Each structure stands twice: as structure tokens, then as C-alpha cells.
Amino acid sequence: MSKQLFSRALKIVGFFALSFALVAPTAHAAPAKSSSKRAIVKKPHVEKSKASKKIVSARKSVRFETSAKVARAKRPSIIQALIPAIPSFGQMAGLHSAIDPLDLKSSVALVIDQDTREVLFSKNEHAVLPIASLTKLMTGVIISGARLPMDELITVTQDDVDTEKHSRSRLSVGTTLSRGEMLHLALMSSENRAAHALGRTYPGGIATFVSLMNAKAKMLGMHDTSYAEPTGLSSLNQSSAQDLAALVNAAHGDPVLRELTTSPGYQVAVGSRTLQYNNTNRLVKNPEWDIGLQKTGYINEAGQCLVMQTKIAGRKLIMVFLDSAGKLSRLGDAERVRRWVETNPVVDQKVKISASDKHING
């Protein structure tokens, strides 16, 4: 009896084992099918998730690039703040320590009566300093005095490009203008390539031109003056206030130089474009000023410079300001002198600042 029960139990176990074996593949297949369906359903979500990650990554990249650009934009100002400004020759010589009654920002100044040669105001007038683009006034004296054809065409070449100060110019290499136009731009807007092209195309070349500049300076009694090139970009172009007053007086006698230096604006056609140039001295547009001749100049070594022939309170005056600190300070000094002369139309006592006079052979 027990054997029969045991045999029956084995049959029952075998039956369940067989049933499980038959059902198991279906049970395993069903989840696979179900998993496949879930995968198909979830696939867009997976792609969307990846897309979202890409968008987030892109946003992070944009934020990083923007931050990097901002950092790059800010970096120059930080660097500029860390790099000290290049001192002028006058600053290095201590000329700015001189005190004058008008509190001028220029370390060198001279005001004389053009008719009587009377010195009305002087400050370090014997100091020899770089004169920057005041050089172009002598360039104009040589060109105008040579009586060369003003309609002759001159083309800017690579030789006229500034490789010393790397100054900018709107006259690209290959630009062709007349000699008269080049002279106008050099004197009114202090165009460096125009000034160099004038010297380069002078009969005999640039060396001959510079030698004529120095010879003219000696002829005018400018014994503290030396020129190395016609633009003023070189700090080797140097002079004193006294010498520059003599140059202004001579240049004022030339009607061409008077007209071009005081021209408020000028247009030139360059190819299909028309370029508008303006005077570097805003005082020529000021109705309170009667300016007969002027020239500005600036390089680091020279500071802000200005020479003028003007009429104030019925007197023809020559003004020279060298090594002024600040972009508008040279004009401010001119205004201070004008108001002083208007307040004292007949100056009986000269204002002389000579204690700090220094001669610089830089």
C-alpha cells in the first residue's frame, strides 16, 4: 500500500514538473515580448532624454563661451590697469614740478607777441623735448616752399606704413591722392602716411627731404631742433618752445599753410568711398577763437602738444604748449592763457618761470 502511494506521488510530481517545463518557455518569452514593447514605447523617451542632455550641455557650453568672452573682454582692461603709462620725456625730467601762476597742465609753455616779440608768458621754454606731429608743420613748410605741382598724384606704399608706433591710417596701401590732398590731410588731420608719402616722393627721396627740414630749421635760428623723419612718430624729432615759436611765425607767412592748418574739415575720394577728415584741433570751430595757424601733436614721449598763431584782445600772439598731461589739457591751457590775456590786455610784467628750465638731449 505504501508502495502504491509512493508511486502515485512520483507521478504527481512528474506531472507538475512536466507542466512547469512546458509553461516556463512561455513565461520567459512573455516578459521578453513585454520588455520589447516597453523598450519600443520608451525609446522616444530615451532619445528625448539624450536630447535634453545635449541641450543642457549646449547651454552649459554657451554659458562657458559667454563667460570666456566676458573674461577675455575684461582681461585687456585688467592688463592695462597693471601696466603703467609710458612717461613722457618731460615727466622723466621732472618738468611738471614747475609751478606757474596759471596752473597750466603743460610742462612747457611760451606765449609771445608776434609783432613785438615780447614774451608774455614762459615756462621751461628752453627744454628740448620730442615734438610729435608738430613736425608736420616743417614738412608743410618744405613742401609748400618747393612749389611742386599740387595736382601731381601720389600713391601710398608699404614704405609709408608706420612700423614704429603702429599707428592707424585710413589711407590704405595703394591709395592715390594728389600732393595737395596729401598736404591737406597731413596738416589738418595729422595723417601720418600722407606726411611720409610727401617726404618719400620729394625729389631726392626721404633722406634729401629730412636734410632740407634740418637746414630750414638752422636758417630760422632753431638751434635746439633736429628732425629724423617727416611725421613726428619718432621721438628723435625734438625742439624747444622758443624754436617752435620761430617756426610758427615763419609758417604763418605762407597763405597755403594758414588755410590748410585751420581748415575745419575735408573730404577725399578714395576709390568708391568718400572719406571725411576733421581738424585735430577743435578750437578752429570755436567762434571765440581767431586762429591764423595751428598744429597739434601727440606721442607718449612728447605728451600732448599744441602750437598756434591767434589773435586775442587785439594782439597777435604765438602760443606753444608741450608735454601736456591729459587729452584735452593742451586746449584747456590755451583757454587759460586766452582768459588771462583778455583780463590783462596790456601786459606790463612778463610771467617768467625759469627756475625749472632744463635741457633734455634725449
Disulfide bonds with the S-S distance in Angstrom:
none
